[in-house]
Amino acid sequence: MTLNKELLDILACPKCKGDIKLNTSENGLICDSCKLLYHIKDGIPVMLIDEAEALKD
């Protein structure tokens, strides 16, 4: 399930308040500044810093 473009436009990283983007497999949102992946579960983005996955460099 892909997120609505309007929702993606208003969402921001909860840690740095920066822009996020949909990852290539469309199952998470990536913050390039914080190097975090926020998972999408049942079509709902889980925007909790404690549940985000750190991305490898």
C-alpha positions in Angstrom: 0.0 0.0 0.0 1.5 3.3 -1.1 1.1 6.4 1.0 -0.8 9.3 -0.3 1.3 12.1 -1.9 -0.4 14.7 0.2 0.5 12.8 3.4 4.1 12.5 2.3 4.2 16.2 1.7 3.2 17.1 5.2 5.2 14.4 7.1 8.5 15.4 8.6 11.2 13.5 10.6 10.2 13.7 14.3 13.9 13.9 15.3 15.2 16.7 13.1 12.0 18.0 11.5 13.6 17.6 8.1 12.2 16.1 4.9 11.5 12.4 4.6 11.1 10.2 1.5 9.6 6.9 0.6 12.1 4.1 0.3 12.5 2.1 -2.9 10.5 -0.9 -1.6 7.7 1.5 -0.3 7.6 0.0 3.1 9.3 2.8 5.0 10.2 6.5 5.2 13.8 7.6 5.2 15.3 10.7 6.7 18.7 11.3 5.0 19.8 13.8 7.7 19.3 11.4 10.6 20.0 8.2 8.7 16.8 6.7 10.1 14.1 4.5 8.5 10.6 4.8 9.8 8.6 1.7 9.0 5.1 1.7 7.5 2.8 -0.9 9.2 -0.7 -1.6 7.7 -0.4 1.5 5.6 0.3 3.7 8.6 3.8 5.3 9.1 5.2 4.6 12.6 6.9 8.0 13.3 8.4 7.1 16.6 12.1 7.8 17.0 12.5 4.8 19.4 11.1 2.4 16.8 13.1 3.8 13.8 15.8 1.7 12.3 19.3 3.2 11.9 20.5 3.1 8.3 24.0 1.9 7.4 26.3 4.4 5.7 
